[in-house]
Amino acid sequence: MKSLFHLAFNVTDLDEARRFYGSVLGCAEGRSTATWVDFDFFGHQLSLHLGEPFKTECTGHVGEHLVPMPHFGVVLALPDWQALAARLQAAKTAFVLAPRVRFEGQPGEQWTMFFCDPCGNPVEVKGFRSLDTLYAA
């Protein structure tokens, strides 16, 4: 079964969201109205609607760091993750958790970064040498 993930959430400014998801993250814009816009978020559908974003708090433990909860994100092959990390750094993105490797040399070794969109929605992007190891224990 092939499926795509759909996530709809609120943003406070559609123009800023368009700039960030389109220009900074490189996501293709899809359909839109005056109150929402769709993006192809690395093969999945994001629908950004005008409204008040979810309340988030840094309560998620990632190693010795606390990260925002709830958050959403994507898992990429490592070369794609590295290219996106470079793109975000070039755009002077303020990271909640700067790009780094975790669980190095262990099952589940991964690269991660956390940042927020301009409306405060937290995003995590993970990178794996092989996506087959995503659930390695």
N, C-alpha and C positions, 0 to 999 in steps of 0.2 A: 504494500500500500504506500503510495507516495502522497505526502501531504505538505501543506505550507502552513506556517504559523501566522495567526492574525492577532494583533494587539492594538486596541484603541485606548487612548489616554488623552488627558487634557494638557493644553499649553496655553499660556497667557498672551502670546503674540505669534500669529501665523507667519508674518514676514520674517521674524527672527528665527523661527523654527525652520522655515524654508531655507534660509541661508545656512543654518547649521547642518541640517540633515542633507540638504542638496549640495552645497558648496564645500563644507568642511568634511562631512563623512562620505560624500560622493554618491549618495543614494538618488536614484532616478525618481522624479516626481510623477505621480499618477493622476487620478481624478481629484477634483477639488470643487468646493463651493466657497461661499463667503465665510463659512464657519468651520470648515475642516479641509484637510488635505491628506492624501495617501502618499506613501513612499514605499519603494521597493528597498527594504532594509536587508540587504545581503540575501535576497531570495525570499524574504518573508514580507508580509504586509503590515505596515504601521499606518494607523489612521489617527492623525493628530486633530483634536477638536478644541475649539475655544472653550476655556473653562478653567476652573481652579485645579491645579495639579494635586496628586496625592500628597499627603503629609509623609515625610520621610524622616528617619532618625538614624544616626550612625550606631547601630546596635548589632550589625552582622560581624562576626569574628572571622577575619581572614589572616591566619597566622597571628602575629602580634598587633595587627591593625583592626580598627573598627571601620566598617563600610556602611553606606546608606542602605536601609531597608525600608520598603521594598525597592527593588531595582529590576531592570530587564537587561538583556544583552544578546550577544551572539558569540558563537564559537567558530573560529576561523582556522584554516591551515596556517602554520607558522609563517610562511613567506607573506601571506596576505595580512596577517596580524602585524608583522614588522612594517609593512608598507603603510598600514593604517596608523600605527604608532608614530611613524615619521611624519605622516600628514597632519596628525593632531598636534604634534610638537611644533611643526612649522607654522601652524595656525595659532600658536601660543595658547593652547588649551590649558586651563587650570585643572590639573588632575586632583582627584580625591586620593587616588593611589596611583602614583606614576608607574609607567610600564616597567615590569619586572618578571622574573621567573620565580615560581614557587614549586615546592615539592621536587626540587632538582635532584635528579638521579633516582627518584622513586617512581613507583607506578602512579600514573596520573600527573606526571611532570607537565607543567603548563606555564604559560606566560599570561599575565593578566594586567589590566589597567581599568581604573574607574574614573569617570568624569561625569559631569552633569550637562544636560543641554541648557540653552539659555533661559529656560523656564524652570530650571531646578530639578528636572527629572533625571535620576541617576541611571547611568548606563555602565555595564561591565562588558568588556570584550576580552575573551580568552583566546589563546593560540595554542595549538598542539602540533607536534611534529607529525603525528598521524591522528586523524579524527577517530580511528578505530580504538584509540586508547582513552577516549573521553570518559568511559565508565570503569577504567582499570582500578582495581582495589588493592 
